[in-house]
């Protein structure tokens, strides 16, 4: 599975990949990370169908991850699941507006980050499996 991690700041991308880890859950296997520092990279990867999950920095500049999440959800058919990160717990409500599948709050807790990623990937996988069966 490929997880895209977007932030204009390399230290934020590193914090996300470190918190999630290469194996967020035993039943999911290993994930590989595709890092993106600009919106064009995110849009190209999502549009090409090369990612299974996107984790977007809500504080990225000049375009934040919440805005990108909303754009992807509204413009890409079969959009991959998206997790956005926020700096303040009070900003979690923005995830609803952004149509993100989940939100993580900085500082990232490795256990919470891995569990959230695993849950979102499982939900995406079960939905795809159900669609194939149905």
N, CA, C and O atoms as a printed pandas DataFrame, in Angstrom:
     atom_number atom_name residue_name chain_id  residue_number  x_coord  y_coord  z_coord
0              1         N          UNK        A               1    0.833   -1.177    0.000
1              2        CA          UNK        A               1    0.000    0.000    0.000
2              3         C          UNK        A               1    0.880    1.243    0.000
3              4         O          UNK        A               1    1.934    1.277    0.635
4              5         N          UNK        A               2    0.433    2.252   -0.716
5              6        CA          UNK        A               2    1.172    3.502   -0.805
6              7         C          UNK        A               2    0.400    4.611   -0.114
7              8         O          UNK        A               2   -0.775    4.846   -0.396
8              9         N          UNK        A               3    1.090    5.293    0.805
9             10        CA          UNK        A               3    0.519    6.402    1.554
10            11         C          UNK        A               3    1.229    7.673    1.134
11            12         O          UNK        A               3    2.440    7.802    1.318
12            13         N          UNK        A               4    0.485    8.609    0.573
13            14        CA          UNK        A               4    1.044    9.910    0.216
14            15         C          UNK        A               4    1.032   10.802    1.457
15            16         O          UNK        A               4    0.029   10.890    2.164
16            17         N          UNK        A               5    2.161   11.459    1.707
17            18        CA          UNK        A               5    2.274   12.379    2.841
18            19         C          UNK        A               5    2.626   13.744    2.275
19            20         O          UNK        A               5    3.674   13.920    1.654
20            21         N          UNK        A               6    1.731   14.720    2.497
21            22        CA          UNK        A               6    1.907   16.059    1.939
22            23         C          UNK        A               6    2.130   17.097    3.031
23            24         O          UNK        A               6    1.368   17.186    3.993
24            25         N          UNK        A               7    3.185   17.874    2.860
25            26        CA          UNK        A               7    3.436   19.088    3.627
26            27         C          UNK        A               7    4.536   19.851    2.913
27            28         O          UNK        A               7    5.415   19.253    2.292
28            29         N          UNK        A               8    4.487   21.164    3.003
29            30        CA          UNK        A               8    5.563   21.951    2.418
30            31         C          UNK        A               8    6.805   21.904    3.306
31            32         O          UNK        A               8    7.891   22.303    2.884
32            33         N          UNK        A               9    6.644   21.416    4.532
33            34        CA          UNK        A               9    7.750   21.340    5.486
34            35         C          UNK        A               9    8.238   19.897    5.639
35            36         O          UNK        A               9    7.469   19.023    6.038
36            37         N          UNK        A              10    9.513   19.644    5.325
37            38        CA          UNK        A              10   10.038   18.281    5.420
38            39         C          UNK        A              10    9.949   17.698    6.831
39            40         O          UNK        A              10    9.758   16.492    6.990
40            41         N          UNK        A              11   10.086   18.545    7.858
41            42        CA          UNK        A              11   10.017   18.024    9.225
42            43         C          UNK        A              11    8.609   17.534    9.587
43            44         O          UNK        A              11    8.463   16.630   10.410
44            45         N          UNK        A              12    7.588   18.118    8.987
45            46        CA          UNK        A              12    6.222   17.649    9.221
46            47         C          UNK        A              12    6.017   16.318    8.509
47            48         O          UNK        A              12    5.421   15.399    9.071
48            49         N          UNK        A              13    6.505   16.208    7.278
49            50        CA          UNK        A              13    6.402   14.930    6.567
50            51         C          UNK        A              13    7.113   13.824    7.348
51            52         O          UNK        A              13    6.603   12.709    7.455
52            53         N          UNK        A              14    8.274   14.130    7.884
53            54        CA          UNK        A              14    9.026   13.149    8.670
54            55         C          UNK        A              14    8.276   12.767    9.947
55            56         O          UNK        A              14    8.241   11.594   10.319
56            57         N          UNK        A              15    7.683   13.745   10.610
57            58        CA          UNK        A              15    6.923   13.460   11.833
58            59         C          UNK        A              15    5.745   12.530   11.539
59            60         O          UNK        A              15    5.444   11.632   12.326
60            61         N          UNK        A              16    5.087   12.746   10.413
61            62        CA          UNK        A              16    3.944   11.908   10.042
62            63         C          UNK        A              16    4.400   10.488    9.734
63            64         O          UNK        A              16    3.830    9.530   10.257
64            65         N          UNK        A              17    5.423   10.338    8.891
65            66        CA          UNK        A              17    5.878    8.992    8.517
66            67         C          UNK        A              17    6.433    8.243    9.726
67            68         O          UNK        A              17    6.250    7.031    9.843
68            69         N          UNK        A              18    7.104    8.954   10.617
69            70        CA          UNK        A              18    7.638    8.320   11.825
70            71         C          UNK        A              18    6.507    7.869   12.744
71            72         O          UNK        A              18    6.549    6.765   13.287
72            73         N          UNK        A              19    5.504    8.713   12.920
73            74        CA          UNK        A              19    4.386    8.368   13.802
74            75         C          UNK        A              19    3.589    7.179   13.271
75            76         O          UNK        A              19    3.201    6.299   14.039
76            77         N          UNK        A              20    3.346    7.151   11.971
77            78        CA          UNK        A              20    2.554    6.064   11.375
78            79         C          UNK        A              20    3.363    4.771   11.340
79            80         O          UNK        A              20    2.843    3.701   11.657
80            81         N          UNK        A              21    4.628    4.870   10.958
81            82        CA          UNK        A              21    5.482    3.697   10.847
82            83         C          UNK        A              21    5.230    2.914    9.573
83            84         O          UNK        A              21    4.234    3.128    8.881
84            85         N          UNK        A              22    6.138    2.013    9.275
85            86        CA          UNK        A              22    6.037    1.214    8.045
86            87         C          UNK        A              22    4.964    0.133    8.116
87            88         O          UNK        A              22    4.509   -0.372    7.089
88            89         N          UNK        A              23    4.565   -0.215    9.334
89            90        CA          UNK        A              23    3.544   -1.254    9.486
90            91         C          UNK        A              23    2.559   -0.804   10.558
91            92         O          UNK        A              23    2.712   -1.151   11.730
92            93         N          UNK        A              24    1.540   -0.028   10.158
93            94        CA          UNK        A              24    0.605    0.517   11.138
94            95         C          UNK        A              24   -0.234   -0.540   11.859
95            96         O          UNK        A              24   -0.722   -0.292   12.961
96            97         N          UNK        A              25   -0.407   -1.707   11.253
97            98        CA          UNK        A              25   -1.139   -2.805   11.885
98            99         C          UNK        A              25   -0.674   -4.123   11.274
99           100         O          UNK        A              25   -0.355   -4.197   10.088
100          101         N          UNK        A              26   -0.642   -5.140   12.091
101          102        CA          UNK        A              26   -0.141   -6.443   11.639
102          103         C          UNK        A              26   -0.943   -7.018   10.480
103          104         O          UNK        A              26   -0.379   -7.679    9.609
104          105         N          UNK        A              27   -2.253   -6.776   10.457
105          106        CA          UNK        A              27   -3.100   -7.357    9.408
106          107         C          UNK        A              27   -3.026   -6.608    8.079
107          108         O          UNK        A              27   -3.581   -7.067    7.081
108          109         N          UNK        A              28   -2.353   -5.470    8.055
109          110        CA          UNK        A              28   -2.299   -4.680    6.817
110          111         C          UNK        A              28   -1.010   -4.836    6.035
111          112         O          UNK        A              28   -0.964   -4.490    4.855
112          113         N          UNK        A              29    0.009   -5.334    6.645
113          114        CA          UNK        A              29    1.294   -5.427    5.961
114          115         C          UNK        A              29    2.004   -4.083    5.957
115          116         O          UNK        A              29    1.575   -3.132    6.611
116          117         N          UNK        A              30    3.090   -4.024    5.214
117          118        CA          UNK        A              30    3.913   -2.821    5.174
118          119         C          UNK        A              30    3.331   -1.781    4.220
119          120         O          UNK        A              30    2.702   -2.114    3.216
120          121         N          UNK        A              31    3.558   -0.518    4.560
121          122        CA          UNK        A              31    3.174    0.578    3.672
122          123         C          UNK        A              31    4.440    1.264    3.181
123          124         O          UNK        A              31    5.475    1.254    3.848
124          125         N          UNK        A              32    4.333    1.853    2.013
125          126        CA          UNK        A              32    5.425    2.691    1.519
126          127         C          UNK        A              32    4.896    4.121    1.460
127          128         O          UNK        A              32    3.710    4.358    1.235
128          129         N          UNK        A              33    5.800    5.054    1.667
129          130        CA          UNK        A              33    5.416    6.457    1.696
130          131         C          UNK        A              33    5.882    7.162    0.436
131          132         O          UNK        A              33    7.003    6.962   -0.032
132          133         N          UNK        A              34    5.008    7.983   -0.099
133          134        CA          UNK        A              34    5.315    8.867   -1.214
134          135         C          UNK        A              34    5.176   10.273   -0.665
135          136         O          UNK        A              34    4.073   10.695   -0.315
136          137         N          UNK        A              35    6.276   11.002   -0.584
137          138        CA          UNK        A              35    6.230   12.342   -0.024
138          139         C          UNK        A              35    5.991   13.373   -1.114
139          140         O          UNK        A              35    6.512   13.262   -2.224
140          141         N          UNK        A              36    5.193   14.379   -0.776
141          142        CA          UNK        A              36    4.879   15.461   -1.698
142          143         C          UNK        A              36    5.013   16.787   -0.959
143          144         O          UNK        A              36    4.543   16.930    0.170
144          145         N          UNK        A              37    5.655   17.748   -1.605
145          146        CA          UNK        A              37    5.822   19.067   -0.983
146          147         C          UNK        A              37    4.978   20.137   -1.654
147          148         O          UNK        A              37    4.945   21.280   -1.197
148          149         N          UNK        A              38    4.298   19.778   -2.732
149          150        CA          UNK        A              38    3.474   20.743   -3.450
150          151         C          UNK        A              38    2.157   20.147   -3.889
151          152         O          UNK        A              38    2.018   18.931   -4.023
152          153         N          UNK        A              39    1.201   21.015   -4.109
153          154        CA          UNK        A              39   -0.147   20.571   -4.480
154          155         C          UNK        A              39   -0.162   19.831   -5.825
155          156         O          UNK        A              39   -0.934   18.889   -6.004
156          157         N          UNK        A              40    0.679   20.251   -6.757
157          158        CA          UNK        A              40    0.709   19.593   -8.066
158          159         C          UNK        A              40    1.078   18.119   -7.934
159          160         O          UNK        A              40    0.527   17.274   -8.639
160          161         N          UNK        A              41    2.000   17.811   -7.043
161          162        CA          UNK        A              41    2.402   16.423   -6.815
162          163         C          UNK        A              41    1.246   15.607   -6.229
163          164         O          UNK        A              41    1.034   14.457   -6.614
164          165         N          UNK        A              42    0.509   16.204   -5.305
165          166        CA          UNK        A              42   -0.626   15.525   -4.681
166          167         C          UNK        A              42   -1.700   15.245   -5.726
167          168         O          UNK        A              42   -2.196   14.123   -5.832
168          169         N          UNK        A              43   -2.050   16.261   -6.486
169          170        CA          UNK        A              43   -3.100   16.102   -7.497
170          171         C          UNK        A              43   -2.717   15.065   -8.542
171          172         O          UNK        A              43   -3.554   14.258   -8.946
172          173         N          UNK        A              44   -1.461   15.076   -8.984
173          174        CA          UNK        A              44   -1.009   14.123   -9.998
174          175         C          UNK        A              44   -1.057   12.689   -9.468
175          176         O          UNK        A              44   -1.520   11.788  -10.167
176          177         N          UNK        A              45   -0.585   12.475   -8.249
177          178        CA          UNK        A              45   -0.577   11.126   -7.674
178          179         C          UNK        A              45   -1.997   10.612   -7.454
179          180         O          UNK        A              45   -2.293    9.456   -7.755
180          181         N          UNK        A              46   -2.868   11.460   -6.933
181          182        CA          UNK        A              46   -4.257   11.044   -6.686
182          183         C          UNK        A              46   -4.994   10.792   -7.998
183          184         O          UNK        A              46   -5.733    9.815   -8.123
184          185         N          UNK        A              47   -4.794   11.662   -8.957
185          186        CA          UNK        A              47   -5.467   11.530  -10.254
186          187         C          UNK        A              47   -5.018   10.272  -10.988
187          188         O          UNK        A              47   -5.806    9.644  -11.694
188          189         N          UNK        A              48   -3.745    9.906  -10.817
189          190        CA          UNK        A              48   -3.205    8.722  -11.491
190          191         C          UNK        A              48   -3.592    7.429  -10.785
191          192         O          UNK        A              48   -3.353    6.341  -11.308
192          193         N          UNK        A              49   -4.193    7.542   -9.593
193          194        CA          UNK        A              49   -4.590    6.348   -8.855
194          195         C          UNK        A              49   -3.423    5.606   -8.240
195          196         O          UNK        A              49   -3.506    4.399   -8.011
196          197         N          UNK        A              50   -2.332    6.315   -7.968
197          198        CA          UNK        A              50   -1.112    5.674   -7.455
198          199         C          UNK        A              50   -1.068    5.558   -5.940
199          200         O          UNK        A              50   -0.104    5.017   -5.399
200          201         N          UNK        A              51   -2.088    6.053   -5.236
201          202        CA          UNK        A              51   -2.033    6.039   -3.769
202          203         C          UNK        A              51   -3.259    5.356   -3.177
203          204         O          UNK        A              51   -4.351    5.383   -3.745
204          205         N          UNK        A              52   -3.041    4.746   -2.019
205          206        CA          UNK        A              52   -4.127    4.073   -1.300
206          207         C          UNK        A              52   -4.680    4.942   -0.188
207          208         O          UNK        A              52   -5.787    4.705    0.295
208          209         N          UNK        A              53   -3.915    5.952    0.226
209          210        CA          UNK        A              53   -4.297    6.846    1.308
210          211         C          UNK        A              53   -3.453    8.109    1.180
211          212         O          UNK        A              53   -2.284    8.046    0.800
212          213         N          UNK        A              54   -4.052    9.259    1.500
213          214        CA          UNK        A              54   -3.315   10.516    1.551
214          215         C          UNK        A              54   -3.406   11.086    2.959
215          216         O          UNK        A              54   -4.481   11.123    3.558
216          217         N          UNK        A              55   -2.269   11.529    3.478
217          218        CA          UNK        A              55   -2.239   12.239    4.758
218          219         C          UNK        A              55   -1.766   13.645    4.430
219          220         O          UNK        A              55   -0.636   13.837    3.981
220          221         N          UNK        A              56   -2.628   14.626    4.653
221          222        CA          UNK        A              56   -2.378   15.996    4.221
222          223         C          UNK        A              56   -2.224   16.926    5.420
223          224         O          UNK        A              56   -3.045   16.913    6.338
224          225         N          UNK        A              57   -1.182   17.719    5.403
225          226        CA          UNK        A              57   -0.909   18.697    6.460
226          227         C          UNK        A              57   -1.893   19.855    6.335
227          228         O          UNK        A              57   -1.872   20.595    5.351
228          229         N          UNK        A              58   -2.745   20.004    7.327
229          230        CA          UNK        A              58   -3.742   21.072    7.310
230          231         C          UNK        A              58   -3.141   22.461    7.390
231          232         O          UNK        A              58   -3.809   23.445    7.074
232          233         N          UNK        A              59   -1.894   22.554    7.806
233          234        CA          UNK        A              59   -1.222   23.852    7.957
234          235         C          UNK        A              59   -0.265   24.150    6.806
235          236         O          UNK        A              59    0.467   25.138    6.868
236          237         N          UNK        A              60   -0.250   23.329    5.764
237          238        CA          UNK        A              60    0.683   23.527    4.646
238          239         C          UNK        A              60    0.442   24.874    3.981
239          240         O          UNK        A              60   -0.668   25.405    3.995
240          241         N          UNK        A              61    1.490   25.404    3.410
241          242        CA          UNK        A              61    1.442   26.693    2.718
242          243         C          UNK        A              61    1.870   26.515    1.270
243          244         O          UNK        A              61    2.736   25.673    1.034
244          245         N          UNK        A              62    1.363   27.204    0.309
245          246        CA          UNK        A              62    0.320   28.207    0.439
246          247         C          UNK        A              62   -1.087   27.608    0.476
247          248         O          UNK        A              62   -2.042   28.306    0.816
248          249         N          UNK        A              63   -1.224   26.337    0.136
249          250        CA          UNK        A              63   -2.530   25.696    0.156
250          251         C          UNK        A              63   -2.531   24.612    1.226
251          252         O          UNK        A              63   -1.695   23.709    1.197
252          253         N          UNK        A              64   -3.447   24.696    2.152
253          254        CA          UNK        A              64   -3.518   23.735    3.245
254          255         C          UNK        A              64   -4.148   22.425    2.840
255          256         O          UNK        A              64   -4.881   22.339    1.854
256          257         N          UNK        A              65   -3.849   21.417    3.617
257          258        CA          UNK        A              65   -4.351   20.078    3.338
258          259         C          UNK        A              65   -5.855   19.947    3.393
259          260         O          UNK        A              65   -6.425   19.086    2.723
260          261         N          UNK        A              66   -6.508   20.785    4.178
261          262        CA          UNK        A              66   -7.974   20.687    4.257
262          263         C          UNK        A              66   -8.626   21.149    2.959
263          264         O          UNK        A              66   -9.606   20.559    2.504
264          265         N          UNK        A              67   -8.086   22.190    2.375
265          266        CA          UNK        A              67   -8.585   22.650    1.084
266          267         C          UNK        A              67   -8.310   21.643   -0.016
267          268         O          UNK        A              67   -9.150   21.412   -0.886
268          269         N          UNK        A              68   -7.127   21.046    0.028
269          270        CA          UNK        A              68   -6.774   20.027   -0.967
270          271         C          UNK        A              68   -7.682   18.805   -0.801
271          272         O          UNK        A              68   -8.126   18.219   -1.788
272          273         N          UNK        A              69   -7.953   18.428    0.443
273          274        CA          UNK        A              69   -8.845   17.295    0.697
274          275         C          UNK        A              69  -10.204   17.528    0.050
275          276         O          UNK        A              69  -10.725   16.657   -0.646
276          277         N          UNK        A              70  -10.767   18.689    0.281
277          278        CA          UNK        A              70  -12.083   19.007   -0.290
278          279         C          UNK        A              70  -12.035   18.978   -1.819
279          280         O          UNK        A              70  -12.953   18.472   -2.465
280          281         N          UNK        A              71  -10.964   19.520   -2.389
281          282        CA          UNK        A              71  -10.826   19.525   -3.848
282          283         C          UNK        A              71  -10.754   18.094   -4.386
283          284         O          UNK        A              71  -11.433   17.760   -5.356
284          285         N          UNK        A              72   -9.930   17.251   -3.755
285          286        CA          UNK        A              72   -9.795   15.872   -4.216
286          287         C          UNK        A              72  -11.119   15.122   -4.109
287          288         O          UNK        A              72  -11.513   14.419   -5.040
288          289         N          UNK        A              73  -11.804   15.270   -2.984
289          290        CA          UNK        A              73  -13.072   14.567   -2.773
290          291         C          UNK        A              73  -14.137   14.994   -3.776
291          292         O          UNK        A              73  -14.994   14.195   -4.154
292          293         N          UNK        A              74  -14.084   16.264   -4.213
293          294        CA          UNK        A              74  -15.085   16.771   -5.148
294          295         C          UNK        A              74  -14.714   16.577   -6.617
295          296         O          UNK        A              74  -15.585   16.645   -7.485
296          297         N          UNK        A              75  -13.445   16.339   -6.905
297          298        CA          UNK        A              75  -13.019   16.305   -8.306
298          299         C          UNK        A              75  -12.553   14.948   -8.813
299          300         O          UNK        A              75  -12.498   14.736  -10.024
300          301         N          UNK        A              76  -12.217   14.028   -7.922
301          302        CA          UNK        A              76  -11.661   12.751   -8.371
302          303         C          UNK        A              76  -12.655   11.632   -8.091
303          304         O          UNK        A              76  -13.050   11.399   -6.948
304          305         N          UNK        A              77  -13.045   10.951   -9.150
305          306        CA          UNK        A              77  -13.881    9.766   -8.985
306          307         C          UNK        A              77  -13.044    8.718   -8.258
307          308         O          UNK        A              77  -11.847    8.584   -8.511
308          309         N          UNK        A              78  -13.676    7.986   -7.364
309          310        CA          UNK        A              78  -12.995    6.946   -6.596
310          311         C          UNK        A              78  -11.762    7.518   -5.869
311          312         O          UNK        A              78  -10.671    6.950   -5.911
312          313         N          UNK        A              79  -11.978    8.645   -5.214
313          314        CA          UNK        A              79  -10.913    9.320   -4.478
314          315         C          UNK        A              79  -10.409    8.411   -3.349
315          316         O          UNK        A              79  -11.205    7.787   -2.647
316          317         N          UNK        A              80   -9.086    8.341   -3.181
317          318        CA          UNK        A              80   -8.565    7.548   -2.065
318          319         C          UNK        A              80   -8.958    8.190   -0.736
319          320         O          UNK        A              80   -9.267    9.381   -0.693
320          321         N          UNK        A              81   -8.947    7.422    0.333
321          322        CA          UNK        A              81   -9.245    8.011    1.643
322          323         C          UNK        A              81   -8.199    9.061    2.007
323          324         O          UNK        A              81   -7.050    9.004    1.569
324          325         N          UNK        A              82   -8.633   10.019    2.823
325          326        CA          UNK        A              82   -7.762   11.138    3.192
326          327         C          UNK        A              82   -7.821   11.355    4.697
327          328         O          UNK        A              82   -8.889   11.337    5.309
328          329         N          UNK        A              83   -6.641   11.561    5.275
329          330        CA          UNK        A              83   -6.514   11.975    6.667
330          331         C          UNK        A              83   -5.859   13.344    6.643
331          332         O          UNK        A              83   -4.859   13.538    5.951
332          333         N          UNK        A              84   -6.401   14.289    7.379
333          334        CA          UNK        A              84   -5.781   15.609    7.491
334          335         C          UNK        A              84   -5.222   15.772    8.899
335          336         O          UNK        A              84   -5.734   15.198    9.860
336          337         N          UNK        A              85   -4.167   16.563    8.997
337          338        CA          UNK        A              85   -3.593   16.867   10.302
338          339         C          UNK        A              85   -3.916   18.305   10.663
339          340         O          UNK        A              85   -3.999   19.180    9.801
340          341         N          UNK        A              86   -4.096   18.528   11.960
341          342        CA          UNK        A              86   -4.412   19.867   12.461
342          343         C          UNK        A              86   -3.464   20.189   13.611
343          344         O          UNK        A              86   -2.984   19.292   14.305
344          345         N          UNK        A              87   -3.208   21.454   13.800
345          346        CA          UNK        A              87   -2.337   21.890   14.889
346          347         C          UNK        A              87   -3.090   22.006   16.208
347          348         O          UNK        A              87   -2.505   21.844   17.279
348          349         N          UNK        A              88   -4.379   22.283   16.129
349          350        CA          UNK        A              88   -5.167   22.473   17.351
350          351         C          UNK        A              88   -6.353   21.528   17.350
351          352         O          UNK        A              88   -6.992   21.315   16.320
352          353         N          UNK        A              89   -6.636   20.973   18.496
353          354        CA          UNK        A              89   -7.785   20.078   18.637
354          355         C          UNK        A              89   -9.078   20.791   18.226
355          356         O          UNK        A              89   -9.995   20.165   17.694
356          357         N          UNK        A              90   -9.142   22.099   18.476
357          358        CA          UNK        A              90  -10.339   22.877   18.126
358          359         C          UNK        A              90  -10.567   22.964   16.618
359          360         O          UNK        A              90  -11.667   23.305   16.183
360          361         N          UNK        A              91   -9.554   22.663   15.821
361          362        CA          UNK        A              91   -9.700   22.723   14.364
362          363         C          UNK        A              91  -10.236   21.422   13.770
363          364         O          UNK        A              91  -10.366   21.312   12.551
364          365         N          UNK        A              92  -10.544   20.452   14.599
365          366        CA          UNK        A              92  -11.053   19.170   14.094
366          367         C          UNK        A              92  -12.338   19.339   13.291
367          368         O          UNK        A              92  -12.602   18.555   12.379
368          369         N          UNK        A              93  -13.142   20.352   13.615
369          370        CA          UNK        A              93  -14.400   20.574   12.891
370          371         C          UNK        A              93  -14.148   20.855   11.414
371          372         O          UNK        A              93  -15.006   20.585   10.573
372          373         N          UNK        A              94  -12.974   21.396   11.098
373          374        CA          UNK        A              94  -12.661   21.679    9.694
374          375         C          UNK        A              94  -12.568   20.391    8.866
375          376         O          UNK        A              94  -12.793   20.402    7.656
376          377         N          UNK        A              95  -12.241   19.304    9.524
377          378        CA          UNK        A              95  -12.173   18.031    8.799
378          379         C          UNK        A              95  -13.524   17.666    8.211
379          380         O          UNK        A              95  -13.592   17.057    7.143
380          381         N          UNK        A              96  -14.590   18.029    8.893
381          382        CA          UNK        A              96  -15.927   17.780    8.354
382          383         C          UNK        A              96  -16.119   18.561    7.058
383          384         O          UNK        A              96  -16.598   18.019    6.062
384          385         N          UNK        A              97  -15.743   19.830    7.079
385          386        CA          UNK        A              97  -15.841   20.654    5.875
386          387         C          UNK        A              97  -14.967   20.102    4.761
387          388         O          UNK        A              97  -15.370   20.105    3.598
388          389         N          UNK        A              98  -13.775   19.628    5.104
389          390        CA          UNK        A              98  -12.822   19.158    4.099
390          391         C          UNK        A              98  -13.190   17.792    3.521
391          392         O          UNK        A              98  -12.585   17.346    2.546
392          393         N          UNK        A              99  -14.181   17.129    4.119
393          394        CA          UNK        A              99  -14.637   15.802    3.703
394          395         C          UNK        A              99  -13.588   14.719    3.948
395          396         O          UNK        A              99  -13.648   13.643    3.352
396          397         N          UNK        A             100  -12.623   15.007    4.830
397          398        CA          UNK        A             100  -11.594   14.024    5.163
398          399         C          UNK        A             100  -12.222   12.833    5.875
399          400         O          UNK        A             100  -13.264   12.952    6.519
400          401         N          UNK        A             101  -11.577   11.701    5.748
401          402        CA          UNK        A             101  -12.061   10.477    6.384
402          403         C          UNK        A             101  -11.677   10.405    7.861
403          404         O          UNK        A             101  -12.317    9.700    8.641
404          405         N          UNK        A             102  -10.626   11.140    8.239
405          406        CA          UNK        A             102  -10.177   11.174    9.630
406          407         C          UNK        A             102   -9.263   12.381    9.819
407          408         O          UNK        A             102   -8.816   13.007    8.858
408          409         N          UNK        A             103   -9.000   12.684   11.092
409          410        CA          UNK        A             103   -8.114   13.801   11.411
410          411         C          UNK        A             103   -7.170   13.379   12.522
411          412         O          UNK        A             103   -7.552   12.653   13.440
412          413         N          UNK        A             104   -5.934   13.841   12.427
413          414        CA          UNK        A             104   -4.926   13.653   13.467
414          415         C          UNK        A             104   -4.505   15.028   13.965
415          416         O          UNK        A             104   -4.435   15.982   13.191
416          417         N          UNK        A             105   -4.227   15.125   15.256
417          418        CA          UNK        A             105   -3.850   16.401   15.849
418          419         C          UNK        A             105   -2.392   16.346   16.311
419          420         O          UNK        A             105   -1.963   15.389   16.955
420          421         N          UNK        A             106   -1.645   17.392   15.966
421          422        CA          UNK        A             106   -0.251   17.514   16.414
422          423         C          UNK        A             106   -0.217   17.926   17.871
423          424         O          UNK        A             106   -1.107   18.657   18.306
424          425         N          UNK        A             107    0.753   17.500   18.638
425          426        CA          UNK        A             107    1.813   16.562   18.253
426          427         C          UNK        A             107    1.223   15.163   18.062
427          428         O          UNK        A             107    0.348   14.725   18.809
428          429         N          UNK        A             108    1.727   14.488   17.049
429          430        CA          UNK        A             108    1.180   13.187   16.698
430          431         C          UNK        A             108    1.607   12.122   17.698
431          432         O          UNK        A             108    2.787   11.984   18.020
432          433         N          UNK        A             109    0.630   11.380   18.175
433          434        CA          UNK        A             109    0.888   10.237   19.036
434          435         C          UNK        A             109    1.051    9.025   18.123
435          436         O          UNK        A             109    0.142    8.729   17.347
436          437         N          UNK        A             110    2.180    8.312   18.190
437          438        CA          UNK        A             110    2.396    7.181   17.275
438          439         C          UNK        A             110    1.310    6.109   17.340
439          440         O          UNK        A             110    0.922    5.564   16.307
440          441         N          UNK        A             111    0.821    5.803   18.524
441          442        CA          UNK        A             111   -0.214    4.782   18.645
442          443         C          UNK        A             111   -1.509    5.237   17.969
443          444         O          UNK        A             111   -2.122    4.474   17.222
444          445         N          UNK        A             112   -1.922    6.469   18.229
445          446        CA          UNK        A             112   -3.137    7.017   17.617
446          447         C          UNK        A             112   -2.976    7.141   16.106
447          448         O          UNK        A             112   -3.898    6.817   15.358
448          449         N          UNK        A             113   -1.818    7.604   15.654
449          450        CA          UNK        A             113   -1.580    7.767   14.214
450          451         C          UNK        A             113   -1.660    6.424   13.495
451          452         O          UNK        A             113   -2.330    6.305   12.469
452          453         N          UNK        A             114   -0.981    5.417   14.031
453          454        CA          UNK        A             114   -0.996    4.093   13.398
454          455         C          UNK        A             114   -2.403    3.498   13.404
455          456         O          UNK        A             114   -2.843    2.937   12.400
456          457         N          UNK        A             115   -3.112    3.616   14.530
457          458        CA          UNK        A             115   -4.481    3.083   14.613
458          459         C          UNK        A             115   -5.421    3.783   13.642
459          460         O          UNK        A             115   -6.258    3.141   13.006
460          461         N          UNK        A             116   -5.281    5.103   13.529
461          462        CA          UNK        A             116   -6.140    5.869   12.620
462          463         C          UNK        A             116   -5.893    5.456   11.180
463          464         O          UNK        A             116   -6.839    5.227   10.427
464          465         N          UNK        A             117   -4.622    5.360   10.792
465          466        CA          UNK        A             117   -4.279    4.949    9.430
466          467         C          UNK        A             117   -4.820    3.538    9.166
467          468         O          UNK        A             117   -5.419    3.285    8.121
468          469         N          UNK        A             118   -4.610    2.640   10.098
469          470        CA          UNK        A             118   -5.091    1.263    9.927
470          471         C          UNK        A             118   -6.612    1.226    9.787
471          472         O          UNK        A             118   -7.131    0.526    8.918
472          473         N          UNK        A             119   -7.326    1.963   10.622
473          474        CA          UNK        A             119   -8.784    1.993   10.548
474          475         C          UNK        A             119   -9.272    2.522    9.203
475          476         O          UNK        A             119  -10.177    1.950    8.595
476          477         N          UNK        A             120   -8.670    3.610    8.745
477          478        CA          UNK        A             120   -9.087    4.202    7.467
478          479         C          UNK        A             120   -8.791    3.242    6.311
479          480         O          UNK        A             120   -9.616    3.086    5.411
480          481         N          UNK        A             121   -7.626    2.603    6.330
481          482        CA          UNK        A             121   -7.292    1.652    5.267
482          483         C          UNK        A             121   -8.216    0.436    5.300
483          484         O          UNK        A             121   -8.615   -0.064    4.248
484          485         N          UNK        A             122   -8.555   -0.040    6.483
485          486        CA          UNK        A             122   -9.480   -1.179    6.584
486          487         C          UNK        A             122  -10.856   -0.811    6.031
487          488         O          UNK        A             122  -11.455   -1.580    5.279
488          489         N          UNK        A             123  -11.352    0.371    6.409
489          490        CA          UNK        A             123  -12.667    0.808    5.902
490          491         C          UNK        A             123  -12.650    0.926    4.384
491          492         O          UNK        A             123  -13.603    0.528    3.714
492          493         N          UNK        A             124  -11.572    1.471    3.850
493          494        CA          UNK        A             124  -11.469    1.609    2.390
494          495         C          UNK        A             124  -11.429    0.246    1.727
495          496         O          UNK        A             124  -12.048    0.042    0.682
496          497         N          UNK        A             125  -10.706   -0.687    2.324
497          498        CA          UNK        A             125  -10.610   -2.041    1.773
498          499         C          UNK        A             125  -11.910   -2.790    1.842
499          500         O          UNK        A             125  -12.258   -3.509    0.905
500          501         N          UNK        A             126  -12.652   -2.640    2.945
501          502        CA          UNK        A             126  -13.931   -3.340    3.068
502          503         C          UNK        A             126  -14.946   -2.771    2.108
503          504         O          UNK        A             126  -15.779   -3.508    1.579
504          505         N          UNK        A             127  -14.895   -1.482    1.874
505          506        CA          UNK        A             127  -15.807   -0.870    0.898
506          507         C          UNK        A             127  -15.530   -1.351   -0.498
507          508         O          UNK        A             127  -16.455   -1.607   -1.268
508          509         N          UNK        A             128  -14.255   -1.478   -0.835
509          510        CA          UNK        A             128  -13.889   -1.969   -2.156
510          511         C          UNK        A             128  -14.282   -3.438   -2.300
511          512         O          UNK        A             128  -14.778   -3.847   -3.350
512          513         N          UNK        A             129  -14.063   -4.236   -1.247
513          514        CA          UNK        A             129  -14.435   -5.627   -1.300
514          515         C          UNK        A             129  -15.944   -5.797   -1.454
515          516         O          UNK        A             129  -16.402   -6.646   -2.219
516          517         N          UNK        A             130  -16.710   -4.991   -0.729
517          518        CA          UNK        A             130  -18.166   -5.060   -0.812
518          519         C          UNK        A             130  -18.652   -4.684   -2.195
519          520         O          UNK        A             130  -19.586   -5.291   -2.719
520          521         N          UNK        A             131  -18.017   -3.680   -2.791
521          522        CA          UNK        A             131  -18.404   -3.262   -4.133
522          523         C          UNK        A             131  -18.135   -4.387   -5.145
523          524         O          UNK        A             131  -18.919   -4.590   -6.073
524          525         N          UNK        A             132  -17.033   -5.109   -4.962
525          526        CA          UNK        A             132  -16.717   -6.198   -5.873
526          527         C          UNK        A             132  -17.697   -7.364   -5.701
527          528         O          UNK        A             132  -18.074   -8.017   -6.675
528          529         N          UNK        A             133  -18.105   -7.616   -4.454
529          530        CA          UNK        A             133  -19.053   -8.706   -4.198
530          531         C          UNK        A             133  -20.455   -8.341   -4.644
531          532         O          UNK        A             133  -21.208   -9.198   -5.107
532          533         N          UNK        A             134  -20.813   -7.048   -4.502
533          534        CA          UNK        A             134  -22.187   -6.622   -4.760
534          535         C          UNK        A             134  -22.438   -6.421   -6.184
535          536         O          UNK        A             134  -23.549   -6.061   -6.571
